[in-house]
Amino acid sequence: MNLPRRRDIPALVLVLLSTAGFAAAVFTDGGGGAVRGAVADSAVAGVLDGSIAAAIDDAVERAHPFRGIAVSAIAIPRYLLFRQGNDGVVVGRNGWLFTDEEIQVHPGDVARRRRRTAFVVDTVNALAGRGIATVVVAVPSKARVAAHLLPPRLRGIATDGDFPAFVGDLRSAGVAVVDAGGVLRPELFFARDTHWRPDGAGAVAAAVAAEVESRGWNSMERAAFTIQRDAPVLFAGDLRSFVPLGAVAGPLGLADERYRPVTAERMDGDGGGLFDTPAVPVALVGTSYSADGRWGFDAFLKADLRADVLNLAEPGGGPFVPMARYLGGTTIDEVPPQLVVWEIPERYLTLPGAFLPSTES
């Protein structure tokens, strides 16, 4: 057991006082009869839909002039008593957090997935018509891979979904697809971030290289790269902001995580002279899984494919808009690739509003 450091003791006192006061208000008659009555009448529903926590949020924020302290004072009992964070996060076991986008069911999900699958197939065929090979990297949700760490009521939602159908439909259409679920394990994701760890990105890059090799796509201009691992760094994770525990995040099980950033160093020069047309045989398109250099997916692809990679992935907009932008722009002609690696996370198969604005609402 890790004991709290001396500097954490005042924050832990705040935890105890906040939790004790909140529990007293809920479970005793001392000035908390209305709240206690609401809990008694609809405790299960309130915990599940967050209405109790929302009511407490409103009351505390109106009463407290110091918002930073107030936010933590709200978040601490909510996390300890209800295992809840703010909207957008699902609190799992053992300090694991998940984006709720991976555990949502929307009307029209199946039809939406089929339209997006058709877009992927049409795009791959269009690239093939230009002499460009494509490997689609289908990335299962963290919630699917680590479903045993979710609250039990959500595990079936996370593991049903449309992901297997998407992979199967692509393969039936003759698309080269890497099902990253075959190599990703829970420990290859960050516990408190949406993304894979560098070792997860490395495992998927190796699977991409194996797929390329199996198809005999060996004519690319080769270059030797070596992976450099930097010193370990601490990382809070994008999901921890949804559980704003402040200074007590670590003692309450949501500590920073440690990882080693990676880069790829070219071993045979820069690949061309000053006035040469750049030869970059691989284009990478996708989301923040690919765009964020901290995870090193493009670096691992360079090393495993033994080829330079032009990273055109974009964070925040899903995998389809960057591909449409790439096809409609000039880069594809100015730096013509021989291979496109297209990374597509599971949640974007059905997430409303994550497709091309001109073709789907």
C-alpha positions as CSV (number, residue, x, y, z in Angstrom):
1,M,0.0,0.0,0.0
2,N,1.3,3.5,-0.9
3,L,1.1,5.9,2.0
4,P,0.3,9.5,1.2
5,R,3.2,12.0,1.2
6,R,3.2,14.7,3.8
7,R,2.3,17.4,1.2
8,D,-0.8,15.4,0.3
9,I,-2.1,15.3,3.9
10,P,-4.0,18.6,3.8
11,A,-5.7,17.5,0.6
12,L,-6.6,14.2,2.1
13,V,-8.2,16.1,5.0
14,L,-10.3,17.9,2.5
15,V,-11.3,14.6,1.0
16,L,-12.4,13.3,4.4
17,L,-14.2,16.5,5.3
18,S,-16.0,16.7,2.0
19,T,-17.0,13.1,1.9
20,A,-18.1,13.1,5.5
21,G,-20.1,16.2,5.1
22,F,-21.7,15.0,1.9
23,A,-22.5,11.6,3.4
24,A,-24.0,13.3,6.5
25,A,-26.2,15.4,4.3
26,V,-27.4,12.5,2.4
27,F,-27.8,9.8,5.0
28,T,-28.9,11.8,8.1
29,D,-31.7,14.1,9.0
30,G,-29.4,16.9,10.1
31,G,-30.4,19.6,7.6
32,G,-30.3,17.1,4.7
33,G,-33.8,15.7,4.8
34,A,-34.7,16.8,1.3
35,V,-31.6,15.3,-0.2
36,R,-31.9,12.1,1.9
37,G,-35.5,11.7,0.8
38,A,-34.5,12.1,-2.9
39,V,-31.9,9.4,-2.4
40,A,-34.3,7.1,-0.6
41,D,-36.9,7.5,-3.4
42,S,-34.7,7.2,-6.4
43,A,-31.2,6.3,-5.4
44,V,-30.6,3.7,-8.2
45,A,-31.9,6.0,-11.0
46,G,-30.0,9.0,-9.6
47,V,-26.7,7.1,-9.5
48,L,-27.2,5.7,-13.0
49,D,-28.2,8.9,-14.8
50,G,-26.2,11.4,-12.7
51,S,-29.1,13.5,-11.6
52,I,-28.2,13.4,-7.9
53,A,-24.6,14.5,-8.6
54,A,-25.8,17.2,-11.0
55,A,-28.1,18.6,-8.3
56,I,-25.2,18.7,-5.8
57,D,-23.0,20.3,-8.5
58,D,-25.5,23.2,-8.9
59,A,-25.9,23.7,-5.2
60,V,-22.2,23.7,-4.4
61,E,-21.2,25.9,-7.3
62,R,-23.8,28.5,-6.4
63,A,-22.7,28.6,-2.8
64,H,-18.9,28.5,-3.1
65,P,-16.9,31.5,-4.3
66,F,-13.7,29.5,-4.9
67,R,-14.5,27.5,-8.0
68,G,-11.3,25.4,-8.1
69,I,-11.8,24.2,-4.6
70,A,-15.5,23.8,-5.2
71,V,-14.9,21.6,-8.2
72,S,-12.7,19.2,-6.3
73,A,-15.1,19.3,-3.3
74,I,-17.9,18.2,-5.7
75,A,-15.7,15.7,-7.6
76,I,-14.2,13.9,-4.6
77,P,-17.5,12.6,-3.0
78,R,-19.0,11.9,-6.4
79,Y,-16.0,9.7,-7.3
80,L,-15.7,8.0,-3.9
81,L,-19.5,7.4,-3.3
82,F,-20.9,7.1,-6.8
83,R,-17.8,6.1,-8.9
84,Q,-18.7,8.9,-11.3
85,G,-17.0,11.7,-13.1
86,N,-18.2,14.6,-15.3
87,D,-20.2,13.9,-18.4
88,G,-18.0,12.3,-21.0
89,V,-16.2,9.7,-18.8
90,V,-17.0,6.3,-17.5
91,V,-15.2,5.3,-14.3
92,G,-14.1,1.7,-14.3
93,R,-12.2,-0.5,-11.9
94,N,-8.6,-0.2,-10.7
95,G,-8.3,3.5,-11.6
96,W,-9.3,2.9,-15.3
97,L,-11.3,5.6,-17.1
98,F,-13.1,5.3,-20.5
99,T,-14.6,7.9,-22.9
100,D,-18.3,7.4,-23.0
101,E,-18.2,7.7,-26.8
102,E,-17.1,4.1,-26.8
103,I,-20.1,3.0,-24.9
104,Q,-23.0,4.7,-26.7
105,V,-25.8,3.3,-28.7
106,H,-27.6,5.7,-31.1
107,P,-30.6,5.3,-33.4
108,G,-29.4,4.3,-36.9
109,D,-26.1,2.9,-35.8
110,V,-26.2,-0.1,-38.1
111,A,-27.1,2.0,-41.2
112,R,-24.4,4.6,-40.2
113,R,-21.8,1.9,-40.0
114,R,-22.8,0.5,-43.4
115,R,-22.5,3.9,-45.0
116,R,-19.1,4.5,-43.6
117,T,-17.9,1.0,-44.5
118,A,-19.1,1.8,-48.1
119,F,-17.1,5.0,-48.0
120,V,-14.0,3.1,-46.9
121,V,-14.4,0.5,-49.7
122,D,-15.0,3.2,-52.3
123,T,-11.9,5.2,-51.1
124,V,-9.7,2.1,-51.2
125,N,-10.9,1.3,-54.7
126,A,-10.2,4.9,-55.8
127,L,-6.7,4.8,-54.4
128,A,-6.2,1.4,-56.2
129,G,-7.2,3.1,-59.4
130,R,-4.3,5.5,-59.0
131,G,-1.9,2.6,-58.3
132,I,-1.8,3.1,-54.6
133,A,-2.2,0.2,-52.2
134,T,-4.1,0.7,-48.9
135,V,-4.1,-1.0,-45.5
136,V,-7.0,-0.1,-43.2
137,V,-6.0,-0.4,-39.5
138,A,-9.2,-1.1,-37.6
139,V,-8.6,-0.1,-34.0
140,P,-11.0,-1.6,-31.4
141,S,-12.2,0.6,-28.6
142,K,-10.3,0.6,-25.3
143,A,-13.6,-0.3,-23.8
144,R,-13.8,-3.4,-25.9
145,V,-10.3,-4.5,-25.2
146,A,-10.5,-3.8,-21.5
147,A,-14.2,-4.6,-21.0
148,H,-13.6,-6.5,-17.8
149,L,-12.6,-3.2,-16.2
150,L,-15.9,-1.5,-17.0
151,P,-18.9,-1.4,-14.7
152,P,-20.7,-4.7,-15.2
153,R,-23.8,-3.2,-16.7
154,L,-21.8,-1.7,-19.6
155,R,-19.6,-4.6,-20.6
156,G,-22.1,-6.1,-23.0
157,I,-22.6,-2.7,-24.8
158,A,-18.8,-2.3,-25.2
159,T,-18.3,-5.8,-26.7
160,D,-21.4,-6.1,-29.0
161,G,-21.2,-3.1,-31.4
162,D,-20.4,-3.1,-35.1
163,F,-16.6,-3.6,-35.0
164,P,-16.5,-7.3,-36.0
165,A,-19.0,-6.6,-38.8
166,F,-16.9,-3.7,-40.1
167,V,-13.8,-5.8,-40.3
168,G,-15.7,-8.7,-41.9
169,D,-17.3,-6.5,-44.5
170,L,-14.0,-4.9,-45.5
171,R,-12.4,-8.3,-45.9
172,S,-15.4,-9.5,-47.9
173,A,-14.8,-6.5,-50.2
174,G,-11.2,-7.5,-50.7
175,V,-9.8,-4.7,-48.6
176,A,-6.5,-5.3,-46.8
177,V,-7.4,-4.7,-43.2
178,V,-5.4,-5.2,-39.9
179,D,-7.7,-6.0,-37.0
180,A,-5.7,-4.4,-34.2
181,G,-7.8,-6.3,-31.7
182,G,-5.6,-9.3,-32.5
183,V,-2.5,-7.7,-30.9
184,L,-3.9,-5.1,-28.5
185,R,-4.2,-6.1,-24.8
186,P,-5.5,-3.9,-22.0
187,E,-2.0,-3.0,-20.8
188,L,-1.2,-1.6,-24.2
189,F,-3.6,1.3,-23.5
190,F,-3.3,4.1,-21.0
191,A,-5.5,3.5,-18.0
192,R,-6.6,7.2,-17.9
193,D,-6.2,8.3,-21.5
194,T,-8.2,7.4,-24.6
195,H,-5.1,6.2,-26.6
196,W,-2.7,3.3,-26.9
197,R,0.7,3.4,-25.3
198,P,3.7,3.5,-27.5
199,D,4.1,-0.3,-27.1
200,G,0.5,-0.7,-28.3
201,A,1.3,1.5,-31.4
202,G,4.4,-0.6,-31.9
203,A,2.5,-3.9,-31.8
204,V,0.0,-2.6,-34.4
205,A,2.7,-1.2,-36.7
206,A,4.3,-4.7,-36.7
207,A,1.0,-6.2,-37.7
208,V,0.7,-3.7,-40.6
209,A,4.2,-4.6,-41.8
210,A,3.2,-8.3,-41.7
211,E,0.1,-7.6,-43.7
212,V,2.1,-5.6,-46.3
213,E,4.7,-8.5,-46.5
214,S,2.0,-11.1,-46.9
215,R,0.5,-9.3,-49.9
216,G,3.9,-9.0,-51.6
217,W,3.9,-5.2,-51.6
218,N,7.7,-5.1,-51.5
219,S,8.5,-2.6,-54.2
220,M,8.6,0.5,-52.0
221,E,11.7,2.5,-51.7
222,R,13.4,1.2,-48.6
223,A,15.1,3.2,-45.8
224,A,16.6,2.0,-42.6
225,F,15.2,3.5,-39.4
226,T,16.0,2.7,-35.8
227,I,13.7,3.4,-32.8
228,Q,15.0,5.7,-30.1
229,R,13.3,5.5,-26.7
230,D,13.5,8.7,-24.7
231,A,13.6,9.0,-20.9
232,P,10.4,8.2,-19.1
233,V,7.9,11.0,-18.6
234,L,4.7,11.3,-16.5
235,F,1.4,11.8,-18.2
236,A,-2.0,12.7,-16.7
237,G,-4.2,11.4,-19.5
238,D,-7.0,13.2,-21.4
239,L,-9.7,11.4,-19.4
240,R,-8.5,12.5,-16.0
241,S,-9.7,16.1,-16.6
242,F,-13.3,14.6,-16.4
243,V,-12.6,13.6,-12.8
244,P,-11.1,16.8,-11.4
245,L,-9.8,15.5,-8.0
246,G,-7.0,18.1,-7.9
247,A,-4.1,17.3,-5.6
248,V,-5.7,14.0,-4.3
249,A,-6.0,12.3,-7.7
250,G,-2.9,10.2,-7.0
251,P,-3.8,9.1,-3.5
252,L,-7.3,8.2,-4.8
253,G,-6.0,5.9,-7.5
254,L,-5.8,8.3,-10.5
255,A,-2.1,9.0,-10.5
256,D,-0.1,10.2,-13.5
257,E,1.1,7.3,-15.8
258,R,4.7,6.8,-16.9
259,Y,5.7,6.0,-20.5
260,R,8.7,6.4,-22.8
261,P,8.2,8.5,-25.9
262,V,9.7,7.0,-29.1
263,T,11.2,8.5,-32.3
264,A,12.5,7.0,-35.5
265,E,16.0,7.9,-36.6
266,R,17.0,7.4,-40.2
267,M,20.2,5.5,-40.6
268,D,21.1,6.1,-44.2
269,G,20.9,9.8,-44.6
270,D,18.0,12.1,-45.4
271,G,16.8,10.3,-48.6
272,G,17.5,12.9,-51.2
273,G,19.4,16.0,-52.3
274,L,18.4,19.6,-52.0
275,F,16.4,19.8,-55.2
276,D,15.1,16.3,-55.4
277,T,11.4,15.5,-55.3
278,P,10.8,14.0,-51.9
279,A,10.3,10.2,-52.0
280,V,8.0,9.2,-49.2
281,P,6.4,5.9,-50.2
282,V,3.9,5.7,-47.3
283,A,1.2,8.1,-46.3
284,L,-0.5,7.7,-42.9
285,V,-4.0,9.0,-42.5
286,G,-6.1,8.8,-39.3
287,T,-6.9,10.3,-35.9
288,S,-4.9,11.3,-32.8
289,Y,-3.8,7.7,-32.5
290,S,-1.6,8.4,-35.5
291,A,-1.2,12.2,-35.3
292,D,0.1,12.5,-31.8
293,G,3.8,11.9,-31.9
294,R,4.0,10.9,-28.3
295,W,2.6,7.4,-29.2
296,G,5.0,7.0,-32.0
297,F,2.8,5.1,-34.5
298,D,4.5,6.7,-37.5
299,A,7.9,6.1,-36.0
300,F,7.2,2.4,-35.6
301,L,5.8,2.2,-39.1
302,K,9.0,3.7,-40.5
303,A,11.1,1.1,-38.7
304,D,8.9,-1.9,-39.5
305,L,8.1,-1.0,-43.1
306,R,11.6,0.2,-43.6
307,A,10.2,3.2,-45.5
308,D,9.7,6.9,-44.9
309,V,6.2,7.9,-43.8
310,L,4.3,11.2,-44.4
311,N,2.0,11.6,-41.4
312,L,-1.2,13.3,-42.5
313,A,-3.4,12.2,-39.6
314,E,-5.4,14.9,-37.8
315,P,-6.6,14.9,-34.2
316,G,-10.2,15.7,-33.2
317,G,-12.2,15.1,-36.4
318,G,-12.3,11.4,-36.9
319,P,-10.6,9.4,-39.7
320,F,-12.9,10.2,-42.6
321,V,-12.5,14.0,-43.0
322,P,-8.7,13.8,-43.2
323,M,-8.9,11.2,-45.9
324,A,-11.4,13.2,-47.9
325,R,-9.1,16.2,-47.5
326,Y,-6.1,14.2,-48.6
327,L,-7.9,12.9,-51.7
328,G,-9.1,16.3,-52.7
329,G,-5.9,18.1,-52.1
330,T,-2.6,18.4,-53.9
331,T,-0.3,16.5,-51.5
332,I,-1.3,13.2,-53.0
333,D,0.1,14.4,-56.4
334,E,3.0,16.3,-55.0
335,V,4.3,13.4,-52.9
336,P,2.7,10.4,-54.5
337,P,2.6,7.4,-52.1
338,Q,2.9,3.7,-52.9
339,L,1.0,2.7,-49.8
340,V,-1.6,4.4,-47.6
341,V,-2.1,3.3,-44.0
342,W,-5.5,4.4,-42.8
343,E,-6.2,4.2,-39.1
344,I,-9.9,4.0,-38.1
345,P,-10.9,3.7,-34.4
346,E,-14.1,1.8,-33.6
347,R,-16.1,4.6,-32.1
348,Y,-16.1,6.6,-35.4
349,L,-18.0,3.8,-37.2
350,T,-21.2,4.9,-35.6
351,L,-20.6,8.2,-33.8
352,P,-23.1,10.8,-35.1
353,G,-21.4,13.9,-36.6
354,A,-18.1,12.2,-37.2
355,F,-18.5,11.8,-40.9
356,L,-18.3,14.0,-44.0
357,P,-20.6,17.0,-43.4
358,S,-21.7,17.0,-47.1
359,T,-22.9,13.4,-47.1
360,E,-24.2,12.6,-43.6
361,S,-25.6,14.6,-40.7
